[in-house]
Amino acid sequence: MAKTVNFGYLPKEYSNLNDARIVIIPVPYDQTSTWVKGADGGPAAVIEASTNMELYDIETGAEVYLKGIFTENALDAQVYPDEMVEAVRTKVLGHIEKGKFTVVIGGEHSVSIGAIRAHAETNPDITVLQLDAHSDLRDEYNGSKYNHACVMARVKELCPIVQVGIRSMDSTEKDSMDTDMVFFAKDIHDRTDWYGQVVEKLSDRVYITIDLDVFDPSVMPSTGTPEPGGLLWYDVLALLRLVFEKREVVGFDIAELCPDSKNRAPDFLAAKLIYKLLSYRFKD
């Protein structure tokens, strides 16, 4: 298997596994997506875009690449969804046990289940913070409990969840949704006081899962299931900056980039988002 170009196009001294504090795990999986296909191209597009980033973060004054960022080979996950979930869990758990901070790049959102399972095993008191347009609470969809529409149903079996940016769901998901832990897009689009309210619902340790369709299609059109009325760049950063300040974030993932060769801006947004969150996490 060919080695993936490393995230940020870093020199060897900042991208080798032994010295790296951070590990990027690409999972190009797209077996259960239900509208626009192409999320399996997301990890490669994000990593390619990252090679064009400036490595100094203006907001934090950090150069987080100095902590070391190792990029794994893309996980060969063209298998049944439950097998993919287990493969991701095993890979993430192996790095956690070596003291690494992991970032999983999907692929469709179902890749997050395995990563969250690994973190729940090692951090039994975590809360998962989900940023997403969709509630993803179906118990099964199209015959699979590991469909991308079932992600948070599986996560709820492991730990509490807080959902932000939700603006699309099926009526069958209402019974399993705890609305006290949901921040619907319609209720937060013209306010800022909700950032702190989200943080108050989180435990001390937090895992963050981001479906890129949480963003409005005006800034993130490259997703398989875009929804109008989403969050904007600075909305998301304001929330996540506060989460990183007030809680210990143990890992995160981003998913559902469906790259478009005619518009590379969304690829760069995803890459920049990863680097920005790492800057929040590891700023001195």
Legacy VTK file of the C-alpha trace (Angstrom):
# vtk DataFile Version 3.0
C-alpha trace
ASCII
DATASET POLYDATA
POINTS 284 float
0.000 0.000 0.000
1.381 3.418 -0.925
2.172 5.809 1.894
-0.234 8.722 2.192
1.348 12.156 1.767
1.714 13.439 5.300
-0.644 16.034 6.727
0.882 19.497 6.354
3.666 18.166 4.109
5.970 18.194 7.110
9.673 17.286 7.073
10.669 13.954 8.598
11.703 15.418 11.932
8.099 16.542 12.510
6.227 13.659 10.874
7.763 10.442 12.228
5.712 8.178 14.453
8.158 7.796 17.320
8.379 11.512 18.062
4.900 12.650 17.014
2.388 13.630 19.672
-0.437 13.577 17.116
-1.520 10.849 14.687
-3.754 11.428 11.666
-5.713 8.330 10.574
-7.334 8.537 7.111
-10.319 6.209 6.610
-11.556 6.434 2.989
-14.828 4.576 3.542
-18.044 5.231 1.621
-20.097 2.044 1.660
-23.311 3.222 3.378
-23.765 6.823 2.224
-27.208 7.357 0.789
-27.107 10.308 -1.598
-23.980 11.778 -3.199
-21.110 9.283 -3.243
-17.478 10.319 -3.016
-16.669 10.604 0.694
-14.016 7.933 0.221
-12.030 10.656 -1.546
-12.307 12.955 1.474
-9.169 11.972 3.420
-6.845 12.312 0.430
-8.398 15.660 -0.514
-8.009 17.001 3.027
-4.387 15.910 3.238
-3.584 17.321 -0.193
-5.158 20.646 0.783
-3.179 20.663 4.046
0.076 20.810 2.121
-0.837 24.401 1.203
-1.476 25.615 4.769
0.632 28.114 6.620
1.790 26.321 9.764
1.633 29.342 12.076
-1.792 29.894 13.642
-2.461 33.617 14.068
-5.174 33.260 16.697
-3.232 31.095 19.160
0.295 32.054 18.171
0.996 28.318 17.966
3.000 26.231 15.533
1.433 22.937 16.476
3.366 20.930 13.891
6.362 21.254 16.229
4.601 18.712 18.462
4.937 16.215 15.614
2.104 15.036 13.360
2.361 11.523 11.952
0.048 10.512 9.099
-0.934 6.848 8.984
-1.384 4.924 5.760
-5.003 5.185 4.658
-6.926 2.391 6.349
-7.949 -0.281 3.864
-11.583 -0.410 4.878
-13.522 -1.571 1.827
-15.335 -4.167 3.897
-18.702 -4.588 5.641
-19.512 -1.645 7.949
-19.118 -3.612 11.183
-15.688 -4.823 10.041
-14.664 -1.273 9.197
-15.785 -0.064 12.625
-13.675 -2.724 14.320
-10.661 -1.932 12.135
-10.869 1.748 13.084
-11.318 0.893 16.769
-8.234 -1.316 16.730
-6.094 1.257 14.928
-7.143 4.155 17.167
-6.807 2.127 20.362
-3.280 1.114 19.428
-2.233 4.752 19.147
-4.056 5.804 22.326
-2.164 3.121 24.237
1.078 4.664 22.972
0.056 8.075 24.297
-0.848 9.607 20.939
-3.624 12.113 20.281
-5.646 10.764 17.357
-7.522 12.522 14.569
-9.608 10.353 12.242
-10.475 11.688 8.791
-13.425 10.122 6.957
-14.954 8.959 4.766
-18.562 8.771 5.714
-19.601 9.440 9.299
-19.806 5.775 10.274
-15.995 5.763 10.585
-16.469 7.709 13.823
-18.068 4.776 15.639
-14.836 2.811 15.857
-12.825 5.816 16.987
-15.351 6.647 19.700
-15.422 3.041 20.888
-11.652 3.155 21.364
-11.860 6.383 23.344
-14.791 5.168 25.436
-12.755 2.106 26.419
-9.892 4.253 27.665
-11.980 7.192 28.962
-15.175 5.725 30.439
-16.409 9.137 31.635
-16.343 10.952 28.282
-19.120 12.856 26.574
-19.246 12.960 22.792
-19.900 16.362 21.246
-21.449 15.957 17.798
-21.503 18.806 15.268
-23.815 17.767 12.465
-26.792 18.732 10.322
-28.399 15.347 10.994
-29.276 13.669 14.262
-28.081 10.219 13.047
-30.200 8.418 15.661
-31.840 5.733 13.541
-31.307 2.340 15.158
-30.711 0.900 11.696
-30.974 2.098 8.128
-30.979 0.132 4.870
-30.516 -3.033 6.887
-27.408 -1.913 8.783
-26.877 -0.710 12.340
-23.614 0.860 11.160
-25.054 3.041 8.423
-23.975 6.667 8.545
-27.548 7.494 9.606
-27.063 5.382 12.761
-23.815 6.811 14.102
-25.140 8.507 17.207
-27.494 5.645 18.019
-24.395 3.472 18.372
-22.515 6.173 20.297
-25.387 6.589 22.767
-24.839 2.963 23.718
-21.367 3.946 24.925
-21.632 7.374 26.540
-23.678 10.597 26.759
-23.905 12.812 23.689
-24.484 16.518 23.062
-25.710 17.424 19.572
-25.137 20.803 17.897
-26.339 22.202 14.574
-29.098 19.637 13.997
-31.604 20.642 11.343
-32.708 17.370 9.743
-34.138 14.175 11.259
-36.756 11.485 10.795
-39.800 11.293 13.074
-38.681 7.832 14.220
-35.646 9.429 15.895
-37.705 11.580 18.257
-38.164 8.922 20.923
-34.433 8.306 21.280
-33.463 11.975 21.278
-32.848 13.826 24.533
-33.829 17.320 23.462
-32.197 18.822 26.564
-28.887 17.775 25.014
-29.630 19.086 21.518
-28.902 22.546 20.115
-31.003 22.806 16.974
-29.698 25.109 14.265
-32.988 27.030 14.202
-32.515 27.993 17.850
-28.875 29.129 17.775
-28.350 30.779 14.400
-28.746 34.361 15.664
-27.301 33.980 19.192
-23.963 33.504 20.917
-25.000 32.637 24.471
-25.379 28.972 23.529
-21.614 28.325 23.393
-21.337 28.260 27.159
-24.561 26.287 27.473
-23.054 23.529 25.340
-19.918 23.391 27.480
-21.973 23.114 30.682
-23.517 19.873 29.395
-20.139 18.226 28.746
-18.193 16.029 31.140
-14.589 16.858 31.996
-13.325 14.755 29.102
-14.786 15.178 25.638
-14.498 13.522 22.249
-15.584 15.668 19.281
-17.096 14.252 16.100
-17.701 16.655 13.228
-19.804 15.901 10.188
-18.822 18.698 7.827
-22.441 19.221 6.813
-22.845 21.054 10.127
-21.517 23.991 8.121
-23.849 25.926 5.867
-23.588 24.836 2.213
-22.509 28.376 1.339
-19.118 27.577 2.891
-19.192 23.754 2.761
-21.039 22.565 -0.350
-18.900 19.424 -0.706
-20.870 16.969 1.400
-23.012 14.001 0.504
-26.121 15.348 2.252
-26.030 19.175 2.393
-28.685 20.996 4.396
-29.509 24.725 4.327
-29.321 26.797 7.482
-25.999 25.593 8.843
-23.299 27.124 10.999
-20.538 29.352 9.670
-16.778 29.173 10.218
-16.543 31.548 13.170
-19.630 30.046 14.848
-17.937 26.654 14.917
-14.584 28.053 16.032
-16.125 30.089 18.852
-17.793 26.988 20.260
-14.824 24.686 19.860
-12.320 27.196 21.214
-14.387 27.364 24.406
-14.663 23.575 24.597
-10.894 23.209 24.353
-10.393 25.909 26.989
-12.854 24.467 29.513
-12.624 20.710 28.937
-10.016 18.074 28.129
-10.540 16.999 24.539
-9.204 13.447 24.157
-9.577 13.138 20.379
-11.687 14.152 17.409
-12.697 13.231 13.892
-14.078 14.937 10.822
-16.174 13.171 8.214
-18.335 13.462 5.120
-16.181 15.622 2.855
-17.234 14.717 -0.679
-14.595 16.554 -2.711
-15.376 18.441 -5.898
-12.474 18.882 -8.314
-13.947 22.211 -9.451
-14.027 23.711 -5.944
-11.102 23.004 -3.619
-12.080 25.570 -0.970
-14.101 23.043 1.091
-11.107 20.677 1.135
-8.973 23.473 2.527
-11.634 24.385 5.100
-11.540 20.820 6.405
-7.741 20.782 6.565
-7.628 24.172 8.251
-10.262 23.060 10.758
-8.139 20.097 11.796
-5.053 22.250 12.211
-7.020 24.922 14.071
-8.380 22.383 16.574
-4.919 20.933 17.089
-3.694 24.479 17.737
-6.373 24.910 20.411
-5.446 21.569 21.952
-1.670 21.938 22.012
-1.038 25.659 22.318
1.542 26.380 25.020
LINES 1 285
284 0 1 2 3 4 5 6 7 8 9 10 11 12 13 14 15 16 17 18 19 20 21 22 23 24 25 26 27 28 29 30 31 32 33 34 35 36 37 38 39 40 41 42 43 44 45 46 47 48 49 50 51 52 53 54 55 56 57 58 59 60 61 62 63 64 65 66 67 68 69 70 71 72 73 74 75 76 77 78 79 80 81 82 83 84 85 86 87 88 89 90 91 92 93 94 95 96 97 98 99 100 101 102 103 104 105 106 107 108 109 110 111 112 113 114 115 116 117 118 119 120 121 122 123 124 125 126 127 128 129 130 131 132 133 134 135 136 137 138 139 140 141 142 143 144 145 146 147 148 149 150 151 152 153 154 155 156 157 158 159 160 161 162 163 164 165 166 167 168 169 170 171 172 173 174 175 176 177 178 179 180 181 182 183 184 185 186 187 188 189 190 191 192 193 194 195 196 197 198 199 200 201 202 203 204 205 206 207 208 209 210 211 212 213 214 215 216 217 218 219 220 221 222 223 224 225 226 227 228 229 230 231 232 233 234 235 236 237 238 239 240 241 242 243 244 245 246 247 248 249 250 251 252 253 254 255 256 257 258 259 260 261 262 263 264 265 266 267 268 269 270 271 272 273 274 275 276 277 278 279 280 281 282 283
